[in-house]
Amino acid sequence: MADEVTFYEAVGGEETFRRLVHRFYEGVATDPVLRPLYPEEDLGPAEERLRLFLIQYWGGPRTYSERRGHPRLRMRHVPFTIGRAQHDAWLAHMRDAVDEIALPEPLEKMLWDYLVMAANSLINTPD
């Protein structure tokens, strides 16, 4: 019986997630709606956290949890005001990043559906 391939492996592993998250943060760096949500001058640590989280979520190494514990996404985002404007800006930059990595359609849909669900779940204030 063949071993099951994880989503992480199917999309190309760490390099694919590195490209995805790096492209996303290139957009965040100049976005007037999102940039204020990142208090660190250097976006590198935020980029690393998101990359490690997505790698773990999709079946790669569990480095995120080893370093930071349980993801607790809603709890970690509570200090930040996330309304519809932030949600829409986040998804716009993530859409650009997903398009750039050019996954096969079924894999792209799985990833995008998750990202939309995650973005929706983090809204914590009415606009």
C-alpha positions in Angstrom: 0.0 0.0 0.0 1.4 3.3 -1.1 2.0 6.1 1.5 -0.5 8.9 1.2 0.9 12.2 0.0 0.1 15.3 2.1 -1.0 18.5 0.6 2.3 19.9 1.7 4.2 17.4 -0.4 1.8 17.6 -3.4 2.3 21.4 -3.8 6.1 21.2 -3.6 6.9 21.4 0.1 8.6 24.2 1.9 9.7 26.1 -1.2 6.1 26.6 -2.3 5.1 27.9 1.0 8.1 30.1 1.2 7.2 31.7 -2.2 3.5 32.0 -1.3 4.1 33.8 2.0 7.0 35.9 0.7 4.8 37.2 -2.1 2.0 37.9 0.3 4.2 40.0 2.6 5.5 41.9 -0.3 2.0 43.2 -0.7 1.5 43.7 3.0 4.6 45.8 3.3 3.1 48.7 1.3 -0.6 48.2 2.2 -2.0 51.2 4.2 -4.8 49.0 5.7 -2.7 46.0 6.7 0.8 47.4 7.5 -0.4 49.0 10.8 -1.4 45.5 12.1 2.3 44.5 12.1 4.1 46.4 14.9 7.5 45.0 14.0 9.6 47.2 11.8 10.8 44.1 9.9 8.1 41.9 8.6 10.5 38.9 8.6 9.3 37.4 11.9 5.6 37.6 10.8 6.5 36.1 7.5 8.3 33.2 9.2 5.4 32.6 11.6 2.8 32.4 8.8 5.0 30.2 6.7 5.6 27.8 9.5 1.9 27.8 10.4 0.8 27.0 6.9 3.5 24.3 6.5 2.3 22.6 9.6 -1.4 23.0 8.8 -0.9 21.4 5.4 1.0 18.3 6.7 4.6 19.5 6.8 7.0 19.7 9.8 5.5 20.7 13.1 8.0 23.5 13.7 5.4 26.1 14.4 3.9 24.2 17.4 7.4 23.2 18.6 8.3 26.9 18.8 5.1 28.6 19.6 2.7 26.0 21.0 -0.9 25.6 19.7 -1.7 28.0 16.9 -4.8 29.5 18.6 -5.4 31.8 15.6 -8.3 33.7 17.0 -6.6 34.3 20.4 -3.4 35.5 18.7 -5.3 38.0 16.6 -7.5 39.4 19.3 -5.2 42.4 20.0 -5.6 43.6 16.4 -8.7 45.2 15.0 -9.8 43.1 12.1 -12.8 44.2 10.2 -14.0 43.8 6.6 -11.4 46.2 5.2 -8.5 44.2 6.8 -10.1 41.0 5.7 -10.5 42.2 2.1 -7.0 43.5 1.9 -5.5 40.3 3.4 -7.4 38.2 0.9 -6.4 40.5 -2.0 -2.7 40.1 -1.3 -3.1 36.4 -0.6 -5.0 36.0 -3.9 -2.0 37.6 -5.7 0.3 35.2 -3.9 -1.8 32.1 -4.7 -2.0 33.1 -8.3 1.7 33.5 -8.5 2.5 30.0 -7.3 0.3 28.6 -10.0 -1.0 25.4 -8.3 -3.0 22.8 -10.2 -6.7 23.8 -9.9 -7.8 21.2 -7.3 -4.9 22.1 -5.0 -5.4 25.8 -5.6 -9.1 25.5 -4.7 -8.3 23.6 -1.5 -5.8 26.2 -0.4 -8.0 29.2 -1.4 -11.0 27.7 0.4 -9.0 27.4 3.6 -7.6 30.9 3.3 -11.0 32.4 2.8 -12.4 30.4 5.8 -9.4 31.5 8.0 -9.8 35.2 7.0 -13.5 35.1 7.7 -12.9 33.5 11.2 -10.5 36.3 12.2 -12.9 39.2 11.8 -13.4 40.6 15.3 -15.0 43.9 14.8 -17.9 45.3 12.7 -16.8 48.0 10.2 
